[in-house]
Amino acid sequence: MNCLRRGIDVNLPCSKPILLVLFVLALLLVDTPGYGQLEFEREPINYSIATPHDSVAKLKKSIDAGELTLPYDAEQGYLPALMEYLQVPASSQTLVFSQTSLQRHRISPRTPRALYFNDDIYLGWVQQGDVVEISAVDPQLGAVFYTVDQNDKSRAVISRQTDHCLLCHASSHTQRIPGHIMRSVYSDARGLPVFSSGTYRTDDSSPFSERWGGWYVTGTHGKQRHMGNVVVDSANGSESLDVDAGANVTDLSAHINTSRYLTPDSDIVALMVLGHQVSVHNHIAAANFSGRITERDAVVMNQALERLLDFESDSTQRRYASTAEKLVEALLMVDEHQLTEPIAGTTTFADDFAARGPFDSQGRSLRQFDLASRLFRYPCSFLIYSEAFDGLPDRVRAQVYQRLWEILTGEDQSEPFAHLSPADRQSILEILCETKKGLPKSWIRPVTTATSH
């Protein structure tokens, strides 16, 4: 092979392994996010052309085959039927009035967009909207986007959306993968975001004072202040935000005609859970994609160097470890913002959510709330029970379990996990050992106290 054509110094010896490695590296760099085509549109993800297997995809298949018909409601179109079939509770309703979504021209502080969710489905509905917007969590593809035509009353037409939705939902807000977004903005009286004043991503770490701009919020939170329930003057932006006027609101009738919605609320606890699970869903999807891409790259490199296909180099091991660590930190709610006063919602959402369990023999569950100093009583995400978590690549999931064991048994006392008291670690470990299916065999043994290390 001509070394000069490959850009290699002709004065250096040119060996086959070196050339193969350089060639493989060139292949791996082509069309990555920094070089062109998005990585998730390549093997092994193939996001846009892959067949999804989420619950909405299964619903679509049944409808298209004529096996199922969704009834049409005169007020909300297909929304009530979708919620019933997909088991999305009305108490999860949150209302966003900033024009930051697909049907922005129909959204305003008088006509907010309603969002409803369960563990793996998000539904968006606007008054007189053309479609119901759906985001579903697929175990292998992360967020998959659909619309349901509200103008066809004879049958529900579900369409998968890719390019249009990915303009926003595969950006820096979602770790550059197809994901979900929850943002806080300064919104004017028309619902237009005043982007010159900045925006905030909302997750567990978000300061309370930066949450829910452009959203309605019902519930009490004491002296803590958020950005919800109020608008700003376009000219003055953030300086005109009256946070006191939006605090501790329990009735939205002065703002909107609540009879147009399934409930009159935008529950603060539902908003907090929404921010948590949007972030964790994105972390799970990112770990899935990263793990599969790491495996692909390792196989290609091993073939090039004529090594065993399952050989793991130090670089490959570091990639798996880094991927798992980011997910572990999300699951254990590292850097969660601490509450200074109790939170209380205005609906049955908190009770409905907590009642779903699963519970251990002591009646404990990862769904139980704290709402005095933090969101959950036991700070480990309930999404560890999800199909998306179970669908992680084996190598990534094993690394996550290993790190969880080290942290929860107290072997790892490092600073990122200092928010977990010995009692927290012990409780989470015991709950998982009794309620989480598929744990490594090394977990199935008598649990010692987290303080014994």
C-alpha positions in Angstrom: 0.0 0.0 0.0 1.3 3.5 -0.8 2.0 5.1 2.5 2.3 8.6 1.0 -1.3 8.4 -0.3 -2.4 7.7 3.3 -0.7 10.8 4.6 1.9 8.8 6.5 5.5 9.8 6.7 7.3 7.7 4.1 10.4 7.7 6.2 8.6 5.6 8.8 8.1 1.9 8.6 4.6 1.1 7.2 3.1 -1.9 8.9 -0.3 -3.5 8.2 -1.6 -3.1 11.8 -0.8 0.6 11.8 -2.5 1.2 8.5 -5.5 -0.8 9.6 -5.8 1.1 12.8 -5.6 4.5 11.0 -8.2 3.3 8.5 -10.6 2.2 11.2 -10.1 5.4 13.1 -11.0 7.3 9.9 -14.1 5.3 9.5 -15.2 5.9 13.1 -14.7 9.6 12.7 -16.7 10.0 9.5 -20.3 11.2 10.0 -20.1 11.6 13.8 -22.0 14.6 15.2 -18.9 16.8 14.9 -18.3 15.7 11.3 -21.7 15.6 9.6 -24.5 13.1 9.8 -25.8 12.5 13.4 -24.3 9.4 15.0 -27.8 8.0 16.0 -28.7 7.8 12.3 -25.9 5.4 11.6 -25.4 1.7 12.6 -26.2 0.3 15.1 -28.9 2.8 16.0 -30.4 3.8 12.6 -33.0 5.9 14.5 -35.2 7.2 11.7 -35.5 3.9 9.8 -35.6 1.5 12.7 -38.9 0.0 13.7 -40.0 1.2 17.1 -41.5 -1.1 19.7 -42.9 1.3 22.2 -46.6 1.2 23.4 -47.7 3.8 20.8 -46.1 1.8 18.0 -48.1 -1.2 19.2 -51.3 0.9 19.3 -50.7 2.2 15.8 -50.2 -1.3 14.5 -53.5 -2.5 16.1 -55.4 0.5 14.6 -53.9 0.2 11.2 -54.8 -3.5 11.1 -58.4 -2.7 12.0 -58.2 -4.5 15.3 -58.9 -1.5 17.4 -60.9 1.7 17.1 -60.5 4.8 19.3 -63.6 6.8 20.1 -63.6 10.5 19.2 -64.6 13.1 21.8 -66.3 16.3 20.8 -64.2 18.5 23.1 -60.8 16.8 23.3 -60.8 14.7 20.1 -58.8 11.5 20.6 -57.1 12.6 23.8 -59.4 10.9 26.3 -59.3 7.6 24.4 -55.5 7.7 24.1 -55.2 8.4 27.8 -57.4 5.5 28.7 -55.6 3.0 26.3 -52.1 4.1 27.3 -53.0 4.4 31.0 -52.0 8.1 31.4 -53.7 9.6 34.5 -55.6 13.0 34.2 -54.0 14.0 37.6 -50.6 14.3 35.7 -51.9 17.3 33.9 -49.5 20.2 33.6 -50.1 23.4 31.6 -47.5 25.3 29.6 -48.4 28.7 28.1 -45.2 29.6 26.4 -45.1 29.1 22.6 -42.4 26.6 22.6 -43.9 23.5 20.8 -45.3 22.2 17.6 -48.7 24.0 17.7 -47.3 27.3 19.1 -49.8 29.4 17.1 -52.6 28.0 19.2 -50.9 28.5 22.6 -51.1 31.5 24.9 -51.5 32.4 28.6 -55.3 32.1 27.9 -55.1 28.8 26.0 -52.1 26.8 27.5 -51.0 23.5 26.1 -51.9 20.5 28.4 -49.3 17.8 29.0 -50.1 14.4 30.5 -47.7 11.6 31.3 -47.0 8.3 32.8 -43.6 6.4 33.1 -43.0 6.1 29.3 -45.6 8.3 27.5 -46.1 12.1 27.1 -49.2 13.5 25.5 -49.6 17.1 24.4 -53.0 18.7 23.7 -54.0 22.2 22.7 -57.5 23.7 22.3 -58.7 23.3 18.6 -55.4 21.7 17.8 -54.8 19.8 14.6 -53.0 16.9 16.3 -52.4 15.3 19.7 -48.7 15.2 20.1 -47.1 12.1 21.6 -43.6 11.3 22.7 -43.1 7.6 23.7 -40.0 6.0 25.2 -38.8 3.1 23.2 -36.4 0.6 24.9 -33.8 0.9 22.1 -34.6 4.2 20.4 -35.2 6.6 23.3 -37.8 9.2 22.5 -40.0 8.4 19.5 -42.4 11.1 18.3 -45.9 10.7 16.9 -49.0 12.8 16.1 -52.6 11.8 16.0 -54.8 13.7 13.5 -57.6 15.5 15.3 -59.4 16.4 12.1 -60.2 12.9 11.0 -63.2 11.9 13.2 -63.8 8.6 11.5 -60.5 6.9 12.6 -57.4 7.8 14.6 -54.5 8.2 12.3 -51.2 7.9 14.1 -48.1 9.1 12.3 -44.5 8.8 13.4 -42.5 12.1 13.2 -38.7 12.3 12.7 -37.0 15.2 10.9 -39.3 18.0 12.1 -39.3 17.0 15.7 -35.6 16.3 15.8 -34.8 19.9 15.0 -35.4 20.6 18.7 -35.6 17.2 20.2 -32.1 16.1 19.2 -30.1 19.1 20.3 -27.8 20.2 23.1 -30.9 20.2 25.3 -31.2 16.4 24.9 -27.5 15.4 24.9 -27.6 15.4 21.0 -29.8 12.4 20.9 -33.6 12.1 20.3 -35.0 13.1 23.7 -37.4 15.1 25.8 -37.2 18.7 26.7 -38.5 20.6 29.7 -37.5 24.3 29.6 -38.2 27.4 31.7 -38.5 30.6 29.8 -39.4 34.3 30.3 -42.8 34.5 28.5 -44.6 37.7 27.5 -48.3 38.3 27.6 -48.8 36.6 24.2 -46.9 33.5 25.2 -43.8 34.4 23.2 -40.5 33.5 24.9 -38.2 36.5 25.5 -35.0 34.6 24.5 -32.8 37.6 25.1 -33.4 37.0 28.9 -32.2 33.4 28.7 -33.8 30.0 29.2 -33.2 27.2 31.7 -33.4 23.5 31.4 -35.5 22.0 34.2 -34.3 18.9 36.0 -33.5 17.7 39.6 -30.5 20.1 39.9 -32.4 23.2 38.8 -32.7 25.9 41.4 -36.3 26.4 42.4 -36.0 30.0 41.4 -35.3 29.0 37.8 -38.2 26.6 37.3 -41.4 26.8 35.4 -41.2 30.0 33.5 -44.0 29.9 30.9 -45.9 27.2 32.9 -48.9 27.4 35.2 -48.2 25.9 38.7 -50.8 25.0 41.3 -49.7 24.2 44.8 -48.0 25.6 47.8 -44.3 26.0 48.4 -43.9 28.5 51.3 -41.3 31.2 50.8 -39.6 29.5 47.9 -40.2 31.3 44.6 -40.4 30.0 41.0 -41.0 31.6 37.6 -44.5 30.2 37.0 -47.9 31.7 36.6 -46.7 35.2 35.5 -45.5 36.9 32.3 -42.9 39.6 31.6 -42.8 42.7 29.7 -41.1 42.1 26.4 -39.0 45.3 26.7 -37.7 44.6 30.2 -37.6 40.8 30.2 -36.4 39.2 33.4 -36.4 42.4 35.3 -40.2 42.6 35.1 -40.9 39.1 36.4 -43.1 39.4 39.6 -42.3 36.1 41.3 -44.4 36.9 44.3 -47.5 37.2 42.2 -47.0 33.7 40.9 -46.3 32.1 44.3 -48.6 29.6 46.1 -51.3 29.7 43.5 -54.0 27.0 44.0 -56.7 28.3 41.6 -56.1 29.1 37.9 -59.6 30.4 37.1 -58.4 34.0 37.0 -56.0 33.0 34.3 -57.8 30.5 32.1 -61.2 28.8 31.5 -60.3 25.7 33.4 -63.5 23.9 32.2 -61.8 23.3 28.8 -59.3 21.0 30.4 -59.5 17.6 32.0 -58.7 19.0 35.4 -58.4 22.7 36.6 -54.8 22.2 37.8 -51.1 22.2 36.9 -49.9 20.3 39.9 -46.5 21.3 41.3 -45.6 17.7 42.3 -46.4 16.5 38.8 -44.2 19.2 37.4 -41.3 18.1 39.7 -41.7 14.5 38.7 -41.9 15.5 35.0 -38.6 17.3 35.2 -37.0 14.4 36.9 -38.1 11.7 34.5 -37.5 13.7 31.4 -33.9 14.1 32.4 -33.5 10.4 33.5 -35.1 9.2 30.3 -32.6 11.1 28.3 -29.7 9.7 30.4 -31.0 6.2 29.8 -31.2 6.7 26.1 -27.8 8.3 26.0 -26.3 5.3 27.9 -28.0 2.9 25.5 -26.7 4.6 22.4 -23.2 5.1 23.8 -23.0 1.5 24.9 -24.0 0.2 21.5 -21.7 2.5 19.7 -18.8 1.5 22.0 -19.5 -2.1 21.3 -19.6 -1.5 17.5 -16.3 0.4 17.6 -14.6 -2.3 19.8 -15.6 -5.0 17.3 -14.3 -3.1 14.3 -11.1 -2.4 16.1 -10.7 -6.0 17.2 -11.3 -7.2 13.7 -8.7 -4.8 12.4 -6.1 -5.9 14.9 -7.0 -9.6 14.6 -8.0 -9.8 18.3 -10.8 -11.8 19.8 -14.1 -10.0 19.1 -15.0 -9.7 22.8 -11.6 -8.3 23.8 -11.9 -5.1 25.8 -9.1 -2.5 25.5 -8.5 0.0 28.3 -10.1 2.6 26.1 -13.3 0.5 25.6 -13.5 -0.1 29.4 -13.2 3.6 30.1 -16.0 4.4 27.6 -18.3 1.9 29.3 -17.4 3.1 32.7 -18.0 6.8 31.8 -21.3 6.0 30.2 -22.5 4.1 33.2 -21.3 6.7 35.7 -23.4 9.4 34.1 -26.5 7.3 34.3 -25.8 6.3 38.0 -25.5 9.9 38.9 -28.8 10.6 37.3 -30.5 7.6 38.9 -29.2 8.6 42.4 -30.2 12.3 41.8 -26.7 13.7 42.3 -26.7 17.5 42.7 -30.5 17.5 43.4 -31.7 21.0 44.5 -32.6 20.9 48.2 -36.0 22.3 49.2 -36.2 24.7 52.1 -39.9 24.4 52.8 -42.6 21.7 52.2 -44.3 21.3 48.8 -48.0 20.3 48.4 -49.9 19.8 45.2 -53.5 20.5 44.4 -54.6 17.1 42.9 -54.4 13.4 43.7 -51.2 13.1 41.6 -48.9 12.5 44.5 -51.1 9.8 46.0 -51.8 8.2 42.6 -48.1 8.1 41.7 -46.9 6.7 45.1 -49.6 4.0 45.2 -48.2 2.3 42.1 -45.2 0.8 44.0 -43.7 -1.7 43.9 -43.3 -2.0 47.6 -40.9 -4.1 49.7 -41.9 -6.2 52.7 -41.6 -3.0 54.9 -44.1 -1.1 52.7 -41.3 1.1 51.2 -41.2 2.2 47.5 -39.0 4.3 45.3 -42.2 6.2 44.4 -42.8 7.6 47.8 -42.3 11.3 48.2 -40.4 13.4 50.7 -41.4 16.9 49.5 -39.9 18.6 52.6 -36.2 18.7 51.7 -36.2 16.8 48.4 -38.5 15.2 45.9 -38.4 11.5 46.9 -38.0 9.8 50.3 -35.5 7.4 48.8 -33.4 9.2 46.2 -33.1 6.5 43.5 -35.2 6.9 40.4 -38.2 4.8 39.9 -37.2 4.5 36.2 -34.8 1.8 37.2 -37.9 -0.4 36.8 -38.5 0.7 33.2 -38.2 -1.3 30.0 -35.8 1.3 28.8 -33.4 0.6 31.7 -33.8 -3.2 31.2 -33.0 -2.6 27.5 -29.6 -1.2 28.2 -26.7 -3.0 26.6 -25.6 -5.8 28.9 -22.1 -4.4 29.4 -23.5 -0.9 30.4 -26.2 -2.4 32.7 -23.7 -4.6 34.4 -21.4 -1.6 35.1 -24.4 0.4 36.4 -25.3 -2.4 38.8 -21.7 -2.7 40.0 -21.5 1.0 40.7 -24.8 1.0 42.5 -23.7 -1.8 44.7 -20.4 0.0 45.6 -22.3 3.2 46.4 -25.3 1.7 48.3 -23.1 -0.6 50.4 -21.0 2.3 51.4 -17.9 1.0 49.7 -17.8 4.2 47.6 -18.0 7.3 50.0 -16.9 9.8 47.3 -18.2 13.4 47.2 -20.7 13.1 44.4 -22.8 10.7 46.5 -22.4 12.5 49.9 -26.1 13.4 49.7 -26.9 9.8 50.5 -26.9 9.1 54.2 -26.1 5.6 55.5 -29.8 5.2 56.1 -30.7 6.3 52.5 -28.2 3.8 51.1 -29.4 0.9 53.2 -33.0 1.6 52.4 -32.5 1.9 48.7 -30.4 -1.3 48.6 -33.0 -3.2 50.6 -35.9 -1.9 48.4 -34.1 -2.8 45.2 -33.1 -6.3 46.4 -36.7 -7.1 47.1 -38.4 -5.3 44.2 -36.1 -5.1 41.2 -36.1 -8.1 38.8 -32.9 -9.1 37.0 -30.4 -8.0 39.6 -27.0 -9.6 39.4 -26.6 -12.8 41.4 -24.0 -11.0 43.5 -26.8 -8.8 44.9 -28.9 -11.7 46.1 -27.2 -12.2 49.4 -27.8 -10.9 53.0 -27.6 -7.1 53.0 -25.2 -5.6 55.4 -25.5 -2.1 56.7 -24.1 0.7 54.6 -22.0 1.9 57.6 -20.0 -1.3 57.9 -17.4 -0.2 55.2 
